[in-house]
């Protein structure tokens, strides 16, 4: 008796999920969990508190002209970016590791088997979050500067250099990308957060203990940060540090994500 051959199941050959939809999904994931939501709320709250404290305390001198000299758009922008540069990398880490710690990877990579597209979408979302953070910092800095001008005799200084603005954006962006790379490499939330904060601290301690490292090496191997007026040497340190802290762990992290077994 010959068995009847069953037809092969139909294979879906339609277009894949558009990148724009993947980015929208990842944007939702960025603030969809309780941890990421409260991190975003903390960034907003800390930035607002900093603005209020600066307006109340001022420069510490009773003279209104001294206050006007310190309550400036550039200074307020730098202060607003401080909590963002500290906490946004943690949000980037959660964006990557949540797929694995919450066992969402099976669903994500079933809907979109091309893992590299998911990685790109998460990376784009991290960059968007950094740009939005800078825009918010500019808006809060402008608001506080305006209020400072109403409190004191003259308006605060509204000048801000393009290099200073670029430095603020790059400092936030580098922190977010380094956190993203550590998360891709480790695929574990606590390990990535601890590595992001502990390894640079350990390097700074070693540099403080060993004078030769502090004089000749530490500027090249620390997480890159730019000042308001970077020179050629600062840019060289920045690029080398970016390669060490982002490019290398990101290379191995992407390879791990592409090869990891989804359970």
C-alpha positions in Angstrom: 0.0 0.0 0.0 1.5 3.3 -1.1 1.2 6.3 1.3 -0.1 9.5 -0.2 2.5 12.2 -0.3 1.5 15.2 1.7 2.1 18.6 0.1 4.9 20.7 1.5 3.8 23.5 3.8 3.7 26.9 2.1 6.6 29.1 2.8 6.0 32.7 3.4 7.7 34.7 0.7 6.3 38.2 1.3 8.4 41.2 2.2 10.1 41.3 5.6 9.3 43.6 8.4 10.2 47.2 7.4 13.1 48.8 9.3 10.8 51.7 10.3 8.5 49.3 12.1 11.4 47.6 13.8 12.6 51.0 15.0 9.1 51.9 16.3 9.0 48.6 18.2 12.4 49.2 19.7 11.4 52.8 20.6 8.5 51.4 22.5 10.7 48.8 24.3 13.0 51.6 25.4 10.5 52.9 27.9 8.0 50.0 28.0 9.4 48.3 31.1 9.1 49.6 34.6 12.9 49.8 35.0 13.4 51.9 31.8 10.3 54.0 32.6 11.6 55.0 36.0 15.1 55.6 34.6 13.6 58.1 32.1 11.5 59.7 34.8 14.6 59.9 37.0 16.6 61.7 34.3 13.8 64.3 33.9 13.4 64.7 37.6 17.2 65.1 38.3 17.6 67.6 35.4 14.7 69.7 36.8 16.1 69.6 40.3 19.5 70.7 39.0 17.9 73.7 37.3 15.9 74.7 40.4 19.0 74.4 42.7 21.1 76.5 40.3 18.5 79.2 40.1 18.1 79.2 43.9 21.7 79.0 44.9 23.2 81.0 42.0 26.9 81.6 42.1 27.1 81.9 45.9 27.7 85.7 45.7 25.0 88.1 46.8 25.7 90.4 43.8 23.2 89.9 40.9 26.0 90.6 38.3 28.0 87.6 39.6 24.9 85.4 39.3 24.4 86.5 35.7 28.0 85.5 35.0 27.4 81.9 36.1 23.8 81.3 35.0 24.5 81.0 31.3 23.0 78.9 28.5 26.3 77.0 28.0 26.7 76.2 31.8 23.1 75.1 32.2 23.3 72.9 29.1 26.4 71.2 30.5 24.7 70.6 33.8 21.5 69.3 32.2 23.5 66.7 30.2 25.2 65.3 33.3 22.4 63.0 34.5 21.5 62.1 31.0 25.1 61.0 30.3 25.0 58.9 33.5 21.7 57.1 33.1 21.0 56.9 29.4 23.7 54.2 28.9 21.8 52.1 31.5 18.7 52.4 29.3 20.7 51.3 26.3 21.9 48.3 28.2 18.3 47.4 29.2 17.2 47.8 25.6 19.7 45.1 24.5 19.7 42.7 27.5 15.9 42.7 28.0 15.7 40.4 25.0 17.6 37.8 26.8 16.9 38.4 30.5 13.1 38.5 29.9 13.3 35.6 27.4 11.9 37.8 24.6 14.6 36.8 22.1 12.6 33.7 20.8 9.6 35.9 19.9 11.8 38.7 18.5 13.9 36.5 16.3 11.0 34.4 15.2 9.2 37.5 13.9 12.5 38.8 12.4 15.0 36.0 11.8 17.6 38.4 10.5 19.2 39.3 13.8 21.4 42.0 12.3 18.4 44.0 11.4 17.2 43.9 15.0 20.7 45.0 16.2 20.6 47.9 13.8 17.1 48.9 14.9 18.2 48.9 18.6 21.4 50.9 17.6 19.3 53.5 15.7 17.0 53.9 18.7 19.9 54.4 21.0 21.2 57.2 18.8 17.8 58.8 18.5 17.5 58.7 22.3 20.9 60.5 22.6 19.8 63.2 20.1 16.5 63.7 21.9 18.3 64.0 25.2 20.5 66.8 23.9 17.4 68.6 22.6 15.7 68.3 26.0 18.9 69.5 27.7 18.9 72.6 25.4 15.2 73.2 26.1 15.7 72.9 29.9 18.8 75.0 29.8 17.1 77.7 27.8 14.1 77.7 30.2 16.4 78.0 33.3 18.4 80.7 31.6 15.3 82.6 30.8 14.0 82.3 34.4 17.4 83.3 35.7 17.2 86.5 33.6 13.9 87.3 35.2 15.2 86.7 38.7 18.4 88.7 38.4 19.0 92.2 37.0 20.1 91.2 33.5 19.4 88.2 31.3 21.9 85.4 31.4 24.4 84.9 28.6 22.7 83.1 25.7 25.9 82.3 23.8 26.7 78.7 23.2 29.5 77.5 20.9 28.9 74.9 18.1 31.9 72.9 19.4 30.4 72.9 22.9 27.1 71.7 21.6 28.8 69.0 19.5 30.9 67.9 22.5 27.8 67.5 24.6 26.1 65.4 22.0 29.2 63.2 21.4 29.8 62.7 25.1 26.2 61.5 25.6 26.3 59.4 22.4 29.6 57.7 23.3 28.3 56.7 26.7 25.2 55.3 25.2 27.1 53.4 22.5 29.6 52.0 25.0 26.7 50.7 27.2 25.1 49.2 24.1 28.4 47.4 23.2 28.8 46.0 26.7 25.3 44.8 26.7 25.7 43.1 23.3 28.9 41.5 24.5 27.6 40.2 27.9 23.8 39.8 27.2 23.2 40.1 31.0 21.8 43.3 32.6 23.7 43.2 36.0 27.0 42.2 34.3 26.8 44.9 31.7 25.9 47.7 34.2 28.7 46.6 36.6 31.2 46.4 33.7 30.2 49.8 32.4 30.7 51.6 35.7 33.4 49.5 37.4 36.0 49.0 34.6 36.5 52.7 33.9 36.7 53.4 37.6 39.3 50.7 38.1 41.4 52.1 35.3 41.2 55.6 36.8 42.4 54.2 40.2 45.3 52.4 38.5 46.2 55.6 36.7 46.2 57.5 40.0 48.4 54.8 41.7 50.9 54.3 38.8 52.3 57.7 37.7 53.5 56.4 34.3 50.1 55.2 33.3 48.6 58.5 34.4 51.1 60.5 32.4 51.3 58.4 29.2 48.5 56.0 28.9 45.3 56.9 30.7 44.3 59.6 28.2 44.3 57.0 25.5 42.4 54.2 27.3 39.7 55.9 29.3 36.1 56.3 28.0 36.5 59.3 25.6 35.1 62.6 26.8 35.4 66.0 25.0 35.6 69.4 26.6 34.1 72.6 25.3 37.2 73.4 23.2 38.9 70.2 22.2 42.2 70.4 20.3 43.8 67.9 17.9 45.2 65.8 20.7 41.8 65.6 22.4 40.2 64.3 19.1 43.0 61.7 18.8 42.3 60.5 22.3 38.6 60.5 21.6 38.9 58.3 18.5 41.3 55.8 20.1 39.1 55.5 23.1 36.0 55.1 21.0 37.7 52.2 19.1 38.7 50.5 22.4 35.4 51.0 24.3 32.8 50.7 21.5 34.2 49.1 18.3 36.0 46.2 19.9 33.3 45.0 22.3 30.6 45.7 19.7 32.4 43.5 17.2 32.5 40.5 19.6 29.0 41.3 20.9 27.4 41.3 17.5 29.1 38.0 16.7 27.8 36.6 20.0 24.2 37.7 19.3 24.4 36.2 15.8 25.6 32.8 17.1 23.8 32.5 20.4 21.2 29.9 20.8 17.7 31.3 21.4 15.9 29.4 24.2 
